[in-house]
């Protein structure tokens, strides 16, 4: 069950045909467990892959064209709400989208967008498919975990462009980061209880995901990224956090890189401080609101470009003037942060947290998504309404993850000498795309 800024709760199922056409389902829900459907969208169009992205390394840019978007309501309440949005915010062509008092007809499909008639009533829903303009396919191998089995299985994941955290911006935002990946229906991670349910669904039969236990927010222990993370504005990083629940203090390591494999480190930030007692979020069901205060920070430049940038920064704005060198950590607390890296101290961030267990009973920690514009959630009204990729608890990390993740540098080799993560080079990505889309 995905959480988008807003918040919106949804599941997605996308099918790409050999002739470049695609059919996409987006199923929306009232609840964060994706068990109470609100409405479903069926989206049809055409996708054309272009060239490797100049902005987001490792991604391929694409053009898409929408032919049709239809909506099916799953309750009278959903129909009433959506009709009100469209009637209030759309132009003349959509003002009578659904007459007031129209009763809900189960299974009825209403047309929101048609390229043929040039009608488009999707803006009121904050709907856009700009996620298709940035594409990345990754392959890796998942070890078979059963005692009687050896070897590994292929996993293919599709990364599509991120959704802007500001509702009004998402209609024209062109992605530079990714959402959480979609799993291949054939080659997906195991176990995946939701995969088959979502794959078999359609606009008339939305997926109802299995019941999941609500975990209490117990912030203790060490948590780490499960893969190289990509943020908007071309940031590649891994994260490592230690929470001390007994006295509500925390430490965080942010390892930054210049490449989408997280193999070429640029700088590391260590930060620490304390956090408040969490309270249930009134805006994002299932989430917990906390405030984090950052009181100390240290920076370690890892390449010469970063060293030069820090040494040329304004005197007194980032550590000791002209004293930076590669691999040497420096405390930036005395200069109240580091202007060149956008770090201010002391600093408070208003956060959204959530804990879950995955299908293998491992503990996952979701931390609020960072604002797309690069700013900080430094006031309550900027508190996130969606989440970043989850962190996994180190104590619960299986051997698969110890091979898959290195705290400082990803791309470690497994016992067979193979790289644990093998994102496809662009040329091979295009080859895979040919198999899916068959260029005319």
C-alpha positions as CSV (number, residue, x, y, z in Angstrom):
1,X,0.0,0.0,0.0
2,X,1.7,3.2,-1.2
3,X,1.4,6.6,0.5
4,X,1.6,9.7,-1.7
5,X,1.8,13.3,-0.5
6,X,-1.6,14.5,0.6
7,X,-1.9,11.9,1.9
8,X,-3.2,9.5,-0.8
9,X,-3.3,5.7,-0.3
10,X,-3.0,3.7,-3.5
11,X,-1.8,0.5,-5.2
12,X,-0.7,0.4,-8.9
13,X,-0.5,-2.2,-11.7
14,X,1.0,-1.2,-15.0
15,X,1.1,-3.3,-18.2
16,X,3.3,-2.4,-21.1
17,X,2.6,-3.9,-24.5
18,X,5.0,-4.8,-27.4
19,X,3.6,-1.9,-29.6
20,X,4.5,0.8,-27.0
21,X,0.9,1.0,-25.7
22,X,0.4,0.8,-22.0
23,X,-2.6,0.2,-19.7
24,X,-2.2,1.3,-16.1
25,X,-4.4,0.8,-13.1
26,X,-4.3,3.1,-10.0
27,X,-6.5,2.0,-7.1
28,X,-7.2,4.6,-4.5
29,X,-8.3,3.9,-0.9
30,X,-9.7,5.6,2.2
31,X,-7.3,3.9,4.5
32,X,-3.5,3.4,4.8
33,X,-3.9,-0.4,4.7
34,X,-5.5,-0.4,1.2
35,X,-8.5,-2.4,2.3
36,X,-11.3,0.2,1.8
37,X,-11.4,1.2,-1.9
38,X,-12.5,4.7,-2.9
39,X,-12.2,4.7,-6.7
40,X,-10.1,3.2,-9.4
41,X,-8.5,4.8,-12.5
42,X,-7.8,2.9,-15.7
43,X,-5.3,4.8,-17.9
44,X,-4.4,4.0,-21.5
45,X,-1.7,5.6,-23.6
46,X,1.5,5.3,-25.4
47,X,5.1,5.4,-24.1
48,X,8.3,6.1,-26.1
49,X,11.7,5.7,-24.5
50,X,14.2,8.4,-25.4
51,X,17.8,8.8,-24.2
52,X,19.7,8.4,-21.0
53,X,18.9,11.2,-18.6
54,X,21.4,14.0,-18.4
55,X,20.1,15.0,-15.0
56,X,19.5,11.7,-13.1
57,X,22.3,9.3,-13.8
58,X,21.2,5.8,-14.5
59,X,17.7,6.8,-15.6
60,X,16.2,6.9,-19.1
61,X,13.9,9.7,-20.2
62,X,10.6,8.9,-21.9
63,X,7.7,10.6,-23.6
64,X,4.2,9.5,-23.0
65,X,0.8,10.4,-24.5
66,X,-2.5,9.6,-22.8
67,X,-5.4,8.3,-24.9
68,X,-8.0,7.7,-22.2
69,X,-8.5,7.9,-18.5
70,X,-11.6,6.4,-16.9
71,X,-12.8,6.3,-13.3
72,X,-14.9,3.7,-11.4
73,X,-16.4,4.7,-8.0
74,X,-16.6,2.1,-5.3
75,X,-19.1,3.9,-3.1
76,X,-21.7,6.7,-3.2
77,X,-19.4,8.7,-0.9
78,X,-16.5,8.5,-3.4
79,X,-18.7,9.5,-6.3
80,X,-20.0,12.5,-4.4
81,X,-16.6,13.7,-3.3
82,X,-14.9,13.4,-6.7
83,X,-17.8,14.9,-8.5
84,X,-17.7,17.9,-6.2
85,X,-13.9,18.4,-6.8
86,X,-14.4,18.2,-10.6
87,X,-17.5,20.5,-10.6
88,X,-15.7,23.1,-8.4
89,X,-12.2,23.2,-10.0
90,X,-12.6,22.3,-13.7
91,X,-13.4,24.4,-16.7
92,X,-16.6,24.5,-18.7
93,X,-16.1,21.2,-20.4
94,X,-16.1,19.4,-17.0
95,X,-18.5,21.4,-14.9
96,X,-21.3,18.9,-15.5
97,X,-19.2,15.9,-15.2
98,X,-21.7,14.2,-12.9
99,X,-25.1,15.9,-12.2
100,X,-25.8,16.6,-8.5
101,X,-27.8,13.8,-6.9
102,X,-26.7,11.2,-9.4
103,X,-26.8,7.8,-7.7
104,X,-23.8,5.5,-7.6
105,X,-23.9,2.8,-10.2
106,X,-21.5,-0.1,-9.3
107,X,-19.1,-0.9,-12.1
108,X,-20.0,2.1,-14.2
109,X,-17.0,3.6,-16.0
110,X,-16.9,7.4,-16.4
111,X,-14.6,9.1,-18.8
112,X,-12.2,11.7,-17.2
113,X,-9.9,12.2,-20.2
114,X,-10.2,11.5,-23.9
115,X,-7.6,12.5,-26.5
116,X,-10.2,12.1,-29.2
117,X,-12.7,14.6,-27.8
118,X,-10.0,16.7,-26.1
119,X,-11.7,16.5,-22.8
120,X,-9.6,16.4,-19.6
121,X,-11.2,16.5,-16.2
122,X,-8.2,14.9,-14.3
123,X,-6.7,18.1,-12.9
124,X,-9.1,18.2,-9.9
125,X,-7.8,14.8,-8.8
126,X,-4.2,16.0,-8.9
127,X,-3.7,13.4,-11.5
128,X,-0.7,13.3,-13.8
129,X,1.4,10.5,-15.3
130,X,4.7,12.4,-15.3
131,X,6.2,9.5,-13.4
132,X,6.5,7.8,-16.8
133,X,8.9,10.4,-18.0
134,X,11.8,9.0,-15.9
135,X,12.3,5.2,-16.1
136,X,14.9,2.8,-14.6
137,X,14.9,-1.0,-14.6
138,X,17.0,-2.8,-12.0
139,X,17.8,-6.5,-11.8
140,X,19.3,-8.4,-8.8
141,X,19.3,-11.9,-7.5
142,X,17.5,-12.8,-4.3
143,X,18.9,-15.9,-2.4
144,X,16.5,-18.8,-2.0
145,X,15.9,-18.8,1.8
146,X,14.4,-22.2,2.3
147,X,16.8,-24.6,4.0
148,X,16.5,-27.3,1.3
149,X,17.1,-24.9,-1.6
150,X,20.3,-23.3,-2.8
151,X,20.9,-20.6,-5.5
152,X,19.0,-17.5,-6.1
153,X,16.0,-16.1,-8.1
154,X,15.9,-13.1,-10.5
155,X,14.2,-10.0,-9.3
156,X,13.3,-7.2,-11.7
157,X,12.1,-3.8,-10.4
158,X,10.8,-0.8,-12.3
159,X,11.6,2.6,-10.9
160,X,9.4,5.5,-12.1
161,X,9.6,9.2,-11.5
162,X,8.8,10.7,-8.1
163,X,5.6,12.6,-7.2
164,X,6.1,16.2,-6.0
165,X,5.3,16.7,-2.3
166,X,3.3,19.9,-3.1
167,X,-0.1,19.1,-4.6
168,X,-0.3,22.2,-6.8
169,X,3.2,21.4,-8.3
170,X,2.6,17.8,-9.2
171,X,0.6,18.6,-12.4
172,X,3.7,20.1,-14.1
173,X,6.6,18.7,-12.2
174,X,9.2,16.7,-14.2
175,X,10.7,14.0,-11.9
176,X,14.4,13.9,-11.0
177,X,14.1,11.1,-8.3
178,X,12.0,7.9,-8.0
179,X,9.1,6.4,-6.2
180,X,9.5,3.1,-4.5
181,X,10.0,0.4,-7.2
182,X,7.2,-1.6,-8.8
183,X,7.8,-5.4,-8.8
184,X,7.8,-7.5,-12.0
185,X,4.7,-9.7,-12.1
186,X,7.0,-12.6,-13.2
187,X,10.3,-11.8,-11.4
188,X,9.4,-10.2,-8.0
189,X,10.7,-10.5,-4.5
190,X,9.5,-13.4,-2.4
191,X,7.4,-13.6,-0.4
192,X,5.1,-10.9,-1.8
193,X,1.5,-11.4,-0.6
194,X,0.3,-8.3,-2.3
195,X,1.9,-8.9,-5.7
196,X,-0.6,-11.5,-7.0
197,X,-3.6,-9.7,-5.5
198,X,-2.7,-6.5,-7.2
199,X,-1.8,-8.2,-10.5
200,X,-5.2,-10.0,-10.7
201,X,-7.2,-6.8,-10.0
202,X,-9.0,-4.5,-12.4
203,X,-11.0,-1.3,-12.2
204,X,-14.1,-3.2,-11.2
205,X,-12.4,-5.5,-8.7
206,X,-9.8,-3.3,-6.8
207,X,-7.2,-5.2,-4.7
208,X,-8.0,-5.7,-1.0
209,X,-4.7,-6.2,0.7
210,X,-4.1,-8.6,3.6
211,X,-4.6,-7.4,7.2
212,X,-1.4,-6.2,8.7
213,X,-0.8,-5.7,12.4
214,X,-0.3,-2.1,13.6
215,X,3.1,-1.9,15.2
216,X,3.6,0.5,18.2
217,X,6.3,3.2,17.6
218,X,9.3,2.0,19.5
219,X,12.3,4.0,18.4
220,X,15.3,2.0,19.6
221,X,18.2,0.3,18.0
222,X,20.0,0.7,14.6
223,X,18.3,1.1,11.3
224,X,19.9,1.2,7.8
225,X,19.0,1.8,4.1
226,X,18.3,-1.4,2.1
227,X,19.6,0.1,-1.2
228,X,21.1,3.1,-2.8
229,X,18.5,5.9,-2.5
230,X,17.8,8.5,-5.1
231,X,16.4,11.9,-4.0
232,X,15.1,14.7,-6.3
233,X,17.7,17.2,-7.4
234,X,20.1,14.3,-8.0
235,X,21.1,13.1,-4.6
236,X,22.3,9.6,-4.1
237,X,22.7,8.4,-0.5
238,X,22.4,5.7,2.1
239,X,21.3,6.4,5.7
240,X,22.2,4.8,9.1
241,X,20.3,5.8,12.3
242,X,20.8,4.9,15.9
243,X,17.9,5.7,18.3
244,X,18.4,5.6,22.1
245,X,14.8,5.2,23.3
246,X,15.8,5.4,27.0
247,X,16.8,9.1,26.8
248,X,15.2,10.1,23.4
249,X,18.5,10.9,21.7
250,X,19.5,9.9,18.2
251,X,22.5,9.7,15.8
252,X,22.4,9.7,12.1
253,X,24.9,9.0,9.3
254,X,24.2,10.2,5.8
255,X,26.5,8.8,3.2
256,X,26.3,10.9,0.0
257,X,27.5,9.7,-3.5
258,X,27.9,11.0,-7.0
259,X,26.5,7.9,-8.7
260,X,23.3,5.8,-8.7
261,X,25.2,2.7,-7.5
262,X,26.5,4.5,-4.3
263,X,30.0,3.5,-5.1
264,X,31.6,7.0,-5.5
265,X,31.4,8.7,-2.1
266,X,31.4,12.5,-2.1
267,X,30.8,13.4,1.6
268,X,29.4,12.0,4.9
269,X,27.3,13.9,7.4
270,X,27.1,12.7,11.0
271,X,24.3,14.5,13.0
272,X,22.9,14.0,16.5
273,X,20.4,15.5,18.9
274,X,17.2,14.5,20.6
275,X,13.5,13.9,19.7
276,X,10.1,14.3,21.3
277,X,7.6,11.7,22.4
278,X,5.6,10.7,19.4
279,X,1.8,11.4,19.0
280,X,-0.5,9.7,16.5
281,X,-0.9,11.8,13.3
282,X,-4.3,13.3,12.7
283,X,-3.5,13.8,9.0
284,X,-1.8,10.5,8.0
285,X,-3.6,7.6,9.6
286,X,-1.1,5.0,10.9
287,X,1.7,7.6,11.2
288,X,3.3,9.1,14.2
289,X,4.4,12.8,14.6
290,X,7.7,13.6,16.2
291,X,10.0,16.6,16.4
292,X,13.7,16.1,15.9
293,X,16.3,18.6,17.1
294,X,19.7,18.5,15.5
295,X,22.3,20.0,17.9
296,X,25.6,18.7,16.6
297,X,27.0,17.7,13.2
298,X,30.3,16.6,11.6
299,X,31.2,16.4,8.0
300,X,33.8,14.2,6.2
301,X,34.5,15.2,2.6
302,X,35.3,12.1,0.5
303,X,36.4,13.5,-2.8
304,X,38.5,16.4,-4.1
305,X,35.5,18.3,-5.6
306,X,33.8,18.5,-2.2
307,X,37.1,19.4,-0.5
308,X,37.6,22.3,-2.9
309,X,34.0,23.5,-2.4
310,X,34.3,23.5,1.4
311,X,37.7,25.2,1.3
312,X,36.3,28.0,-0.9
313,X,33.3,28.5,1.3
314,X,32.8,31.8,3.1
315,X,35.1,32.1,6.2
316,X,33.3,31.1,9.4
317,X,30.4,29.5,7.5
318,X,31.6,25.8,7.5
319,X,34.2,24.6,10.0
320,X,37.7,26.0,10.1
321,X,38.5,28.1,7.1
322,X,40.5,26.3,4.3
323,X,41.2,23.4,6.6
324,X,39.3,20.6,4.8
325,X,41.0,17.5,3.4
326,X,39.6,14.2,2.0
327,X,38.7,11.5,4.5
328,X,39.2,13.8,7.5
329,X,36.1,14.5,9.7
330,X,35.5,18.0,11.0
331,X,33.0,19.3,13.5
332,X,30.7,22.0,12.1
333,X,28.8,22.7,15.3
334,X,31.0,25.7,16.3
335,X,30.1,27.5,13.0
336,X,26.4,26.7,13.5
337,X,26.4,24.3,10.6
338,X,27.7,24.5,7.0
339,X,26.3,27.0,4.6
340,X,27.8,25.3,1.6
341,X,25.9,22.1,2.4
342,X,22.7,23.8,3.6
343,X,23.1,22.7,7.2
344,X,22.0,25.0,10.0
345,X,22.5,24.3,13.7
346,X,20.7,24.1,16.0
347,X,17.8,22.9,13.8
348,X,14.3,21.4,14.4
349,X,12.5,19.2,11.9
350,X,8.9,18.1,12.2
351,X,8.7,14.5,11.2
352,X,6.3,11.7,10.3
353,X,7.3,8.1,11.2
354,X,5.8,4.7,10.8
355,X,6.8,1.2,11.7
356,X,5.8,-2.0,9.8
357,X,6.9,-5.6,9.4
358,X,7.6,-7.0,6.0
359,X,6.5,-10.5,4.7
360,X,9.6,-12.0,6.4
361,X,8.7,-10.4,9.8
362,X,11.6,-7.9,9.6
363,X,11.1,-4.5,11.2
364,X,10.9,-1.6,8.8
365,X,11.0,2.1,9.7
366,X,9.5,4.7,7.4
367,X,10.6,8.3,7.8
368,X,8.8,11.3,6.2
369,X,9.5,12.1,2.6
370,X,11.7,15.2,2.1
371,X,10.2,18.2,0.4
372,X,10.8,18.0,-3.4
373,X,12.0,21.6,-3.5
374,X,15.0,20.7,-1.3
375,X,13.8,22.7,1.7
376,X,13.5,21.3,5.3
377,X,10.3,20.4,7.2
378,X,11.3,23.1,9.8
379,X,7.7,24.1,10.8
380,X,4.6,22.0,11.7
381,X,2.8,23.0,8.5
382,X,5.7,21.5,6.4
383,X,5.5,18.1,8.2
384,X,5.6,15.3,5.6
385,X,2.4,13.5,4.5
386,X,4.2,10.6,2.8
387,X,7.3,8.5,3.4
388,X,10.8,7.7,2.0
389,X,12.0,4.2,1.3
390,X,12.0,2.2,4.5
391,X,15.0,1.5,6.7
392,X,15.5,-2.0,8.0
393,X,16.5,-2.8,11.6
394,X,20.1,-4.0,11.7
395,X,19.5,-6.6,14.4
396,X,16.8,-8.1,12.2
397,X,18.7,-7.9,8.9
398,X,19.2,-11.3,7.3
399,X,22.3,-12.4,5.5
400,X,20.7,-11.3,2.3
401,X,20.8,-7.7,3.6
402,X,24.2,-7.9,5.1
403,X,25.5,-8.8,1.6
404,X,23.2,-6.2,0.0
405,X,24.1,-3.3,2.2
406,X,27.3,-1.8,3.4
407,X,26.9,1.2,5.7
408,X,29.5,3.2,4.0
409,X,29.7,1.9,0.5
410,X,27.2,-0.2,-1.4
411,X,28.2,-2.6,-4.1
412,X,29.7,-5.2,-1.8
413,X,30.2,-8.6,-3.3
414,X,28.4,-11.7,-2.1
415,X,29.8,-15.1,-1.2
416,X,30.0,-16.0,-4.9
417,X,32.0,-12.9,-5.7
418,X,28.9,-11.3,-7.5
419,X,27.8,-7.8,-6.8
420,X,24.8,-7.9,-4.7
421,X,23.1,-5.1,-6.6
422,X,23.3,-4.9,-10.4
423,X,21.4,-2.0,-11.9
424,X,21.3,-2.3,-15.6
425,X,23.6,0.0,-17.7
426,X,21.6,2.3,-20.0
427,X,22.4,0.3,-23.1
428,X,21.0,-2.9,-21.5
429,X,18.0,-1.0,-20.1
430,X,17.2,0.1,-23.7
431,X,17.6,-3.5,-24.8
432,X,15.1,-4.6,-22.2
433,X,12.8,-1.8,-23.3
434,X,13.0,-3.1,-26.8
435,X,11.7,-6.4,-25.6
436,X,8.8,-4.7,-23.9
437,X,7.9,-2.0,-26.4
438,X,9.4,-3.2,-29.7
439,X,10.4,0.0,-31.5
440,X,8.6,0.3,-34.8
